[in-house]
Amino acid sequence: MAWQYQIRTRICNTNKLRTILITGCAGFIGYNLALSILSGNSKYKLIGIDNLNNLTGLKIKRDRLKNLIKFKNFSYYKISITDFKKFEEIFKNFNISIVINFAALAGVRNSNIFPKKYFDSNVNGFYNAIFLAKKYKVKKFIYASSSSVYGDVAVFPTHEKISITTQKSFYAMTKNINEILSTYISSETKMKIIGLRFFTVYGEYGRPDMFLKNIVSAIIEKKTFNIYAFGKHERDFTYIGDVVKILNYILFKKSKSLKNSLIYNIGSGRKIQLMDLINIIEDNLSMKGKFKFIKRQKGDVLKTHSNNNLIQKDYKKINFTDIKKGIKNYVKWHKNYYY
Ligand SMILES: NC(=O)c1ccc[n+]([C@@H]2O[C@H](COP(=O)([O-])OP(=O)(O)OC[C@H]3O[C@@H](n4cnc5c(N)ncnc54)[C@H](O)[C@@H]3O)[C@@H](O)[C@H]2O)c1
């Protein structure tokens, strides 16, 4: 079936609502944020763009979009942020006040296999997004970085001021370039620029290429699942509901520390070892998994654990969702969506 929501190149803007642009709107985090804005804040018109690539699941991206296009103040355009001309049409035709750039090729392991593709979307595409936002005098530019920029740092919980030296994956390197470019551009513009280092976000409508989806499916389907780093990985898992709440603060409230540009850790501040997480999943499914323990893969970071004091100081104390509750919500959604 030909995809029905094709780009319209001539768009007439008669709408007086303030406009937010989300790139990567069909993706996991972009979708959940878009849904919360559309459900809660009718003062804004939302433009979503996404190229619907297959790397992080095409069916789920279409399903997410189907939910978004039900809202009358949402418009979707199938554009790649690497296509400067088509991307600029959006800025010419809408009076965009906030840009949220979440479009990127996500995932560490694939980035070492397809570095050129990652460079195009994550670096060239990112440049187009921030350049156009500056050119069209957008007020706020929010973008996704990643906890992976920290590599194998030795300081836990890791705070934003720690110096970042070498990257463990091509993906992390692209995100590090975004941060450097943003800091540079912030000296040339009044636009407020906010980078977000996400720590393993999970939850409903999560990415099908991520650990959580794959392990839950493997246990349900009684398949053997490979556990890397012999199960010693530790991760700061951050529930999507909390991420969306924080993103709403960043979008609509004033930050105490923000002058020109700023980077926040977006993490729960709690770490969990993989085998403990697997126990929680097994309890929720009332099933035991079959595992093969193997060594750490190239590019994988052994441990992540965020210090989230800065975001809580600047906005509000956040009661992060307990992992047991978050996993319960996820497993319920997973069974309903996939089976
Ligand atoms: N999910 C996490 O745990 C996590 C952790 C760290 C960083 N991030 C970053 O957060 C952002 C959102 O992540 P996500 O988990 O929602 O990933 P996702 O893959 O679900 O969403 C990204 C979306 O961007 C789109 N996209 C990719 N390249 C594009 C291009 N050139 N033009 C237009 N659209 C394009 C994809 O089709 C996808 O729908 C990404 O930048 C990712 O790198 C996510």
PDBQT file of the ligand as one rigid body, heavy atoms in Angstrom, charges set to zero:
ROOT
HETATM    1  N1  LIG A 401      14.942   5.755  23.098  1.00  0.00    +0.000 N 
HETATM    2  C1  LIG A 401      16.054   5.957  23.809  1.00  0.00    +0.000 C 
HETATM    3  O1  LIG A 401      16.282   5.303  24.812  1.00  0.00    +0.000 OA
HETATM    4  C2  LIG A 401      17.035   7.027  23.384  1.00  0.00    +0.000 A 
HETATM    5  C3  LIG A 401      18.215   7.146  24.142  1.00  0.00    +0.000 A 
HETATM    6  C4  LIG A 401      19.126   8.128  23.781  1.00  0.00    +0.000 A 
HETATM    7  C5  LIG A 401      18.868   8.975  22.726  1.00  0.00    +0.000 A 
HETATM    8  N2  LIG A 401      17.732   8.825  21.980  1.00  0.00    +0.000 N 
HETATM    9  C6  LIG A 401      17.515   9.745  20.865  1.00  0.00    +0.000 C 
HETATM   10  O2  LIG A 401      16.210  10.280  20.964  1.00  0.00    +0.000 OA
HETATM   11  C7  LIG A 401      15.637  10.479  19.667  1.00  0.00    +0.000 C 
HETATM   12  C8  LIG A 401      14.334   9.699  19.563  1.00  0.00    +0.000 C 
HETATM   13  O3  LIG A 401      14.638   8.322  19.798  1.00  0.00    +0.000 OA
HETATM   14  P1  LIG A 401      13.550   7.189  19.643  1.00  0.00    +0.000 P 
HETATM   15  O4  LIG A 401      13.866   6.142  20.626  1.00  0.00    +0.000 OA
HETATM   16  O5  LIG A 401      12.204   7.797  19.613  1.00  0.00    +0.000 OA
HETATM   17  O6  LIG A 401      13.950   6.612  18.206  1.00  0.00    +0.000 OA
HETATM   18  P2  LIG A 401      13.000   6.255  16.945  1.00  0.00    +0.000 P 
HETATM   19  O7  LIG A 401      13.872   5.581  15.941  1.00  0.00    +0.000 OA
HETATM   20  O8  LIG A 401      11.805   5.546  17.406  1.00  0.00    +0.000 OA
HETATM   21  O9  LIG A 401      12.603   7.702  16.437  1.00  0.00    +0.000 OA
HETATM   22  C9  LIG A 401      13.378   8.467  15.538  1.00  0.00    +0.000 C 
HETATM   23  C10 LIG A 401      12.497   8.821  14.352  1.00  0.00    +0.000 C 
HETATM   24  O10 LIG A 401      13.246   9.647  13.454  1.00  0.00    +0.000 OA
HETATM   25  C11 LIG A 401      12.944   9.250  12.132  1.00  0.00    +0.000 C 
HETATM   26  N3  LIG A 401      14.083   9.629  11.288  1.00  0.00    +0.000 N 
HETATM   27  C12 LIG A 401      15.327   9.106  11.275  1.00  0.00    +0.000 A 
HETATM   28  N4  LIG A 401      16.095   9.725  10.356  1.00  0.00    +0.000 NA
HETATM   29  C13 LIG A 401      15.297  10.662   9.779  1.00  0.00    +0.000 A 
HETATM   30  C14 LIG A 401      15.472  11.630   8.762  1.00  0.00    +0.000 A 
HETATM   31  N5  LIG A 401      16.649  11.728   8.123  1.00  0.00    +0.000 N 
HETATM   32  N6  LIG A 401      14.467  12.443   8.421  1.00  0.00    +0.000 NA
HETATM   33  C15 LIG A 401      13.248  12.343   9.044  1.00  0.00    +0.000 A 
HETATM   34  N7  LIG A 401      13.008  11.424   9.999  1.00  0.00    +0.000 NA
HETATM   35  C16 LIG A 401      14.011  10.601  10.364  1.00  0.00    +0.000 A 
HETATM   36  C17 LIG A 401      12.743   7.737  12.206  1.00  0.00    +0.000 C 
HETATM   37  O11 LIG A 401      11.949   7.251  11.128  1.00  0.00    +0.000 OA
HETATM   38  C18 LIG A 401      12.064   7.584  13.556  1.00  0.00    +0.000 C 
HETATM   39  O12 LIG A 401      10.657   7.543  13.425  1.00  0.00    +0.000 OA
HETATM   40  C19 LIG A 401      16.699  10.017  18.675  1.00  0.00    +0.000 C 
HETATM   41  O13 LIG A 401      17.421  11.157  18.254  1.00  0.00    +0.000 OA
HETATM   42  C20 LIG A 401      17.573   9.093  19.491  1.00  0.00    +0.000 C 
HETATM   43  O14 LIG A 401      18.880   9.040  18.983  1.00  0.00    +0.000 OA
HETATM   44  C21 LIG A 401      16.806   7.868  22.300  1.00  0.00    +0.000 A 
ENDROOT
TORSDOF 0
